Amino acid sequence: MEIKESKVSQIELIGQLHRQCFAADEAQEVANLAMSLMKSSDEVLSLVALEEGELIGHVVFSPVKIKEHDQLPTYILAPLAVIGSQQNKGVGTALVEHGLNLLKVREVVAVFVLGDPNYYGRLGFYASQDIHPPYLISYPEAWQVKALSDGALSGLCGIAQCVDELMNPDYW
């Protein structure tokens, strides 16, 4: 398996991947989100996983500003998709870990995610108690963070402000 930064020429394939990976009632919305994020900013990190040249996974990391601490370089992971036949084979984990390593090199200090605590907990994410999501969420334990540098979040509190594409309340 090969993981690398996505190319604009892959955007339609990436949209198709997300449509295949998510339930029918949200597939198009998630695909549109992924494609919009890819086009939104040079700061966005979009990675693909390829197996023998075929697209099998995709993840996007986009910048987050924490109100009151907007100079602190933080990101959010969303969305993540792995084609059904490749799930539970480490593809998602590899995409996330590769992205976290690249962000650490960029001196990003923390990454947030809204997702399954059982899945993301295995990757070192934990419930974010002091930095809150931009909207109230049904499952607060799903709002998680992973610090990429020691003490980066010590004593900080605030509200995360995502890029415009992620600020739709329906995503939360």
C-alpha positions in Angstrom: 0.0 0.0 0.0 1.2 3.5 -0.8 0.1 6.7 0.9 0.6 10.1 -0.6 -0.8 13.5 -0.9 -3.8 13.6 -3.2 -3.9 15.4 -6.6 -6.6 17.7 -7.9 -6.9 15.2 -10.8 -8.1 12.6 -8.3 -11.0 14.7 -6.9 -13.8 12.9 -8.7 -12.4 9.5 -7.8 -12.2 10.6 -4.2 -15.8 11.8 -4.3 -16.8 8.3 -5.6 -14.9 6.7 -2.8 -16.7 8.7 -0.2 -20.1 7.9 -1.8 -19.3 4.2 -1.7 -18.1 4.3 1.9 -20.9 6.1 3.7 -24.6 5.3 4.2 -26.9 6.5 1.4 -28.4 9.3 3.5 -25.0 11.0 4.0 -22.8 9.7 1.2 -23.3 12.6 -1.2 -22.9 15.2 1.6 -19.6 13.6 2.8 -18.3 13.3 -0.7 -19.1 17.0 -1.4 -17.4 17.9 1.9 -14.2 16.0 1.0 -14.0 17.5 -2.4 -14.7 21.1 -1.1 -12.0 20.7 1.6 -9.5 19.6 -1.0 -10.1 22.8 -3.0 -10.4 25.1 0.0 -6.8 26.0 1.1 -3.2 25.1 0.6 -3.1 24.4 4.3 -5.4 21.4 3.9 -3.7 18.0 4.0 -5.5 15.5 1.8 -4.0 11.9 1.6 -4.9 8.9 -0.5 -4.1 5.3 0.1 -3.4 3.3 -3.1 -3.2 -0.5 -3.6 -1.7 -1.4 -7.0 -2.6 2.0 -8.2 -6.3 1.8 -7.1 -7.7 4.3 -4.7 -8.7 2.5 -1.5 -8.8 5.2 1.1 -8.7 9.0 1.7 -8.4 11.4 4.7 -8.5 15.1 5.0 -6.9 17.3 7.8 -7.9 20.9 7.8 -6.8 23.9 10.0 -8.7 24.8 13.2 -8.4 28.0 15.1 -9.1 27.9 18.9 -10.9 31.1 20.0 -8.7 33.0 22.3 -5.6 31.0 21.0 -5.9 31.4 17.3 -2.1 31.4 16.7 -1.9 27.8 18.0 -1.5 25.5 15.0 -4.2 22.8 15.3 -6.1 20.7 12.8 -9.2 18.5 12.5 -9.4 15.1 10.9 -12.5 14.8 8.7 -13.6 13.0 6.7 -11.9 9.5 6.6 -13.0 6.8 4.2 -11.8 3.3 3.4 -13.4 1.2 0.7 -15.4 -1.7 2.2 -13.1 -4.5 0.9 -10.1 -2.9 2.6 -11.7 -2.1 6.0 -10.2 -3.7 9.1 -6.9 -4.1 7.3 -5.1 -1.1 8.8 -5.7 1.3 5.9 -7.5 3.9 8.0 -4.9 3.6 10.7 -2.1 4.0 8.2 -3.7 7.1 6.6 -4.3 8.8 10.0 -0.8 8.0 11.3 0.8 9.2 8.1 -1.2 12.4 8.3 -0.3 13.0 12.0 3.4 12.5 11.2 3.3 15.0 8.4 1.4 17.5 10.6 3.9 17.1 13.3 6.7 18.0 10.9 4.6 21.1 10.0 4.7 21.9 13.8 1.0 21.4 14.3 0.5 20.9 18.0 -2.8 19.0 18.1 -5.4 17.3 15.9 -9.1 17.1 16.7 -11.7 14.6 15.5 -15.4 13.9 15.9 -15.6 10.2 15.8 -15.8 6.8 17.4 -13.8 6.9 20.7 -13.1 3.2 20.4 -11.5 3.6 16.9 -9.7 6.9 17.5 -8.7 6.0 21.0 -6.5 3.3 19.6 -4.6 6.0 17.7 -4.0 8.1 20.8 -7.0 10.4 20.7 -8.8 11.2 23.9 -11.9 13.2 25.0 -11.3 16.9 24.7 -12.5 18.4 28.0 -11.4 22.0 27.7 -11.5 22.8 24.0 -15.0 22.4 22.7 -16.5 21.8 19.3 -18.1 24.7 17.5 -21.6 23.4 18.1 -23.3 21.3 20.7 -23.1 17.6 19.8 -25.2 14.7 20.8 -22.2 12.5 21.9 -19.7 14.8 23.6 -17.3 11.8 24.1 -16.9 11.7 20.3 -15.1 15.1 20.3 -11.5 14.0 20.8 -8.0 15.4 20.5 -4.5 14.1 20.1 -1.6 16.3 21.2 1.4 16.2 18.8 3.8 17.9 21.2 4.1 17.5 24.9 2.1 20.0 27.0 0.8 21.7 23.9 -2.8 22.0 25.3 -1.9 22.4 29.0 -4.2 25.0 30.6 -5.9 25.9 27.3 -9.6 26.2 27.0 -11.8 27.5 24.2 -13.9 26.7 21.2 -12.7 25.2 18.0 -13.4 27.2 14.8 -13.0 25.0 11.7 -12.6 26.1 8.1 -15.9 27.3 6.5 -16.6 24.0 4.8 -16.8 22.2 8.2 -18.9 24.9 9.9 -22.2 23.6 8.7 -24.2 22.7 11.8 -25.5 19.5 10.1 -22.0 18.0 10.3 -22.1 18.2 14.1 
